[in-house]
Amino acid sequence: MNPMTEDDLTQAVLERLTTAQDPRFAQVMASLIKHLHAFIRDVDLQPDEWMAGIQFLTAVGQACDDKRQEFILLSDTLGASMMVVMLDQLRAAAQAKRQGALSATPATEATVQGPYYWEGAPVLPCGADIAPGVKGEPTFYSGRVTDTLGQPIAGATLDIWSGDGEGNYDMQLPGAEMAARARIQTDAEGRYWFWSIKPTYYPVPVDGPVGRMLDGMGRHPNRPGHIHMMVYAPGHVKLTTHLFVANSPYIESDAVFGVRPSLIVDFEQHAAGQAPDGSQQAQPYWSAHYDFRLETQAA
């Protein structure tokens, strides 16, 4: 029996996949094995460094609980989440095109979901204040949801969430209940409107292993101000995206690489008085307008 070389080892591991029942699983694992072995060889990984990596991943898992997902944070800060999002949206658009779907304009660009999504936000009507009592400057949000031909989509759902005006999400605050979250539906003309607060920049959690990784990389942990929107309707591809506050600090260096120029929105400041929805505002407020376009679901 000849001594095993590095190439022999990689091939031996790959051969163990020949009995895998799921072809896609086998494809993904084969690529992972090849790239992992190539990485180890490329950097000449030392045993103590390999053990440090194992301990790091163990710590990432231990930092997760029902309200904190450190692995999502790790994926986000390495750009992996954004890469998956971009490829998935390109795939959906290509599939729709192959099946003859008409498109005058591209669908709204997607971005990362992030670690703070909380399923089951309250269902509220258009015009509601979804952030009563939440710290921050009041902001009126409005726009339409259409398909890529500009046709309005009635009854589309917007699942909305954001941090407060100090950059804190509800689930980061001990004992807090849902806040600055809601699900609303568009009207017959595809319109939506609601009140919330103007989001501000904030750091991703840095008290865990991902924070130590960012520090070791010499990177800041900050995200520019943004509000999350998950927009969906029957017959259309679900969209998970943000609206980013124009000129927010860190708009050029988002820690999770989620900023896309088409998602940057000008927030306009207004004096106290009558707002676009006819309500009387006793203090200055902001407004932001954005129209979402959904891709038609491939058959």
Buried (B, 14 or more C-beta within 10 A) or exposed (E): EEEEEEEEEBBEBBEEEEEEEEEEEBEEBBEEBBEEBEEBEEEEEEEEEEEEEEEBEEBBEEBBEEEBBBBBBBBBBBBBBBEEBBEEBEEBBEBBEEEEBEBEEEBBBBBBBBBBBBEEBEEBEBBBBBBEEBBBBBBBBBBBBBBBEEEBBBEBBBBBBBBBBEBBBBBBEEEEEBBBBBBBBBBEEBBBBBBBBBBBBBBBBBEBBBBEBBEEEEEBBBBBBBBBBBBBBEEBBBBBBBBBBEEBBBBEEBBBBBBBEEBBBEBEEBEEEEBEBEEEBEEEBBBBBBBBBBBBBBE
